[in-house]
Amino acid sequence: MKKRLFLMIAGLAVGALAALGADLSGKWTFESKMETKKGEVTAKTTLDLKVEGGTVTGKVTTAGARRELTADIADGKLDGNKVTFTTTQSTRKGDTKIEWEATLDGDTLKGTRGLAGRKRTQEFVAKRVN
């Protein structure tokens, strides 16, 4: 009896995690202000996330005043309602690794992003697009 109860609870837990992963998959957007030499610019960022098990993949696209930058998601993990991943932006000045960490709450993804190895981060709140 105890074994059956344990298996039933384990099955429910796995199902709950799978459902949470499915909830994270999709497109999420947020806007942020950036300082440039020409003044303040609003950039729109789109997170296109895909979840399989506890692995997160996809792309992050940021559109600023002049151009659009797209980076693949690497090292993506989903642990409960917490997601972490990195992206690498390639620019004329070289590659920049960005670390992302966020918590899923319904149709809101709230978290931080920052340059790898640095303490300073920028907060964001992304909303589900689809």
Helices and strands as residue ranges (DSSP letters): H 2-24, E 26-36, E 39-52, E 55-63, E 68-79, E 82-91, E 94-105, E 108-115, E 122-128
